[in-house]
C-alpha cells in the first residue's frame, strides 16, 4: 500500500474515533444535565417539627375567619334578597306546623305598627332617639 493511502486511512480512522468520542461525551453531558435537573439545588431542606399548639391556633384562627366571612356573606345576602327563612321562622313552623308569609313594602304598613315592632325589639325605645 502506498504511504499516502495508508496516511489517508489512518486519518479517516482518527476522524471516526474523534467523532465517536465526541458523541460519547455529548451523551455523558446530556445525562449529567438531565440528572442535575432532577436533583434539587442546594442542600435538602430540614423537616420542621410539628408544633401542636401552633397548629391548633392556626386552625382556630382559620375557623373564626371563615365564620366571619360566612356571617358577612349571609348579612349581605339578606340585605339584597328577602330571606326565605330564619331560625325563628323555622322554630315557629315546627311549633305551628307551617308558616305562611307575604312580603309587603314598608310603605304599606301602618306607621304605628312599624313603631310597635321597633319598640318590641328595643326595651329602651322610649329612653333614646335611635
N, C-alpha and C positions, 0 to 999 in steps of 0.2 A: 504494500500500500504506500502510496506516495505520502511524504511527510506533510504535505499541505492538506490532504484529505484526512489524515489522522488528526491534524490540529483542528479541522472543522468538526470532526466527530466529537473530539474532546470538548470543544466549545459548546456544541449542542447539548452534550450530556451535562455540562456545568450549568448551562442556562436552564435545563429541565430541573436539575437539582435545586437551583436557586428559586425557581418558580414553585416547586413543591414545598420548599422551606418557607417561602412567603405565605403560601396557602395555609400551612400548618400554624404559623404564627398568627395569621388572621383569625383562624378558628379559636386559638387559645385566647386571643384578645376579646373576641365576641363572647366566649364562655365566661371570662372574668367580668366583663361588663354586665352580662345577664345576672351573674351571682351578686355583683355589687348592687344592682337594682333591687334584688330580693332582700338583701341584708338591710337592716335599719342603720342609719348613720349614727354614730356615737355609741356610747355605752348603753346597755339595756336599762330601761327605767326601773327605778326601785319601786317595789309594790308598797302602796300606802297601807298603813294599819287601819283596821276597822275600828271606828270610834262610835260606840252605840249611842252615847248622849248627843253627840253632834248630829248623828243620823236621825235621832228622834226629833231634835229641834228643827232640823231641816225639813222633815216631812210634816211636822206640826205647822210650821210656817207656810208650807205649800198648801196644806189643807185649809188654813184660815184665809189665805189669799184666794183660793178657789171659792170658798164660801162667800167671801166679799164680792167677788166678781159675779157670782150667780145671783146674789141678792140685788145688786145694782141692775143686772140684766132683767130680773123679774120686775123690779120697780119701773124701769123704763118701758117694759112691755105693757104693764098695767096702765101706764100713762097714755100709751098710744092705742091700746085695744081695751074695750070693756072686758073685765075678767070673766071668763065663763064660770069660774068657781073660786071660792076662797075657803080656807079651813072652816070658817064659821058657817058658810053655806053648806059645806059637806056635812058638818055635825048636825045642822038643822034638818037637812034632807034625810039623814039617818034617823033622827028622832021623829020626824013627822011623816016619813015615807015619801018624801019628794018636795021640791020647792019650785014654784013657777015664778018667773020674774019677767018683767018687761022694762027695758031701759027707756027712760024719757029724759029730754034735756032739762037742765035745772030751771030754765025759764018757765017751764010748765008746772013747776012745783010751787006751792004757796010759800011766800017768804017766811011766814010764821013756822011752817014745817021745817024749813031749812035751818032756822034759828034753833028750833027744838032739837034737831039732830045734833047740831054743834054743841048745844048745852048738855045733851045727854052724854056726849063724848068727853066733855071737859067739865069737871066738877067745879072749877073756879071760874067759870064763864062770866059770872056776874061781877067778879072782882077785878077783871082786867079787860083790855080792849083788843085782844088779839090772840 
